[in-house]
């Protein structure tokens, strides 16, 4: 008799796919409201689109949370996802806050070094992080 294996990540994966779809639907609704003549302050900002970039940081953040729940500790995989979310958020904040790329580019060099440090950090020898 075969054992039935239940993938515990299945409900999470389903939710993970729903979130981006809801975001796309919400933005479509905002655009439609704007086309119908409703005045939305959000779209008056010159860089409103940068908030979409910031929203993209949610995906690796959710991955970090899920990995932490799976392994029960902060390992290289969790840190990798957190650093990814931070880099995406930094790019978005550069645009949202009109920060100077000429001044802040070294942050991305630091980010690269941090990624190199956590890439091979594992909590167990057989651990597999991205």
N, C-alpha and C positions, 0 to 999 in steps of 0.2 A: 504494500500500500504506500502510495506516494504522500509525502508531507506537503501540505500547502504552505507556500512561502508568501507572506504578506509584506509587501514593501511599505515600510513605515513612512517613506518620503512621498508616497502618492498623494495624500491630502495636501501636503505642503506644495507639491508641484502644481496641483490644480489651482490652489490659491495664487501661486506665483504667476500663473498665466492669466488669471482673472484681473489682477491689479493693473497690468499695462493696458488691457482692453478697456477697463473703466476710465483710465486716464485719457485714452484716445477719444472715447465717447464724450467725456466731459469737455475736452477741448473742441470737439466738433460742435457741441451744444453752445459753447461760448462764441465760436465763430458764427454760427447760425443766428444767435441773438444779436450779434453785432450787425450782421447783414439785414436783419429785420428792423434795425433802427434803434435798438436798445443801446444806450451809452454805457460802456463798461470801462471804468477807470483803469482796470488792469491792462487793457490794450493801448492805453495812451502812453505808457512807458516806452522809451526808445528801445529798450532791451528786454522786453517781456519774454522773448523767446529763450533767454538765458535761464529762466525758471524751468524750462523743459529739460535743460541739461542738468540742473540741480535735482530734478525729479528722477533722473536716470541713476543717481547715486543710491536710490532706495533699493534697487535690485541687489547690488553687492552687499549692502547692509543687511538685507534679509538673508542672504546666503551666509553671512558671518554668524548671524543669530542661529540659523539652522545647523551650521557646522558645530557651533558651541554646544547646542543641545545634543547633537549626535555623539560628540567625543567627550563632553563633560569638562572640558578645559580649554584654555586659550592656547592654541598651537599655531604652527606656521600657516595652516589653512585659514584659520579665523583671522589672523593678522593680515594675510594676503587680501582677503575680502574687505577688511576694514581700511586697509591702505588704498585699495581700489576705489572704495566709496569716498575716501578723503580726497583723492586726486580728482575725481569727477566733480566733487563739491567745490574744490579749489578753482577749477576751470570756470564753473558757473559763477562763483563769487567774484572772480576777476572781471567778468562782464557786468554782473549785477551792481557791484560797487564801483565800477569804472576804475579798477586798479591798474597800475602801469605794469605791463608785461616786462618792460625794461628793468624795473625794480624787482619784481617778484619771481622772475624765471629761476633763480637759484633754488626756490622751494621745490621745483620739479627735479632738480639734481639730487637734492636731499631725499626726496621721495624714491628716486631710483636706487639710492644707496640703502634705504630702509627695505625696499623690496628684495634687494640682494641678500640682506641679512636674514630675513624671515623665510626666504624661499626654501631652505633646507632644514628649517627648524621643525622638528616633529616631536610629538609627545611620546610616541612609541616607535620602535624600529620598523614595524610593518604599516605605519600610518601612511596614508596617501592623500596628500593635499595637491591642489592644482599647481 
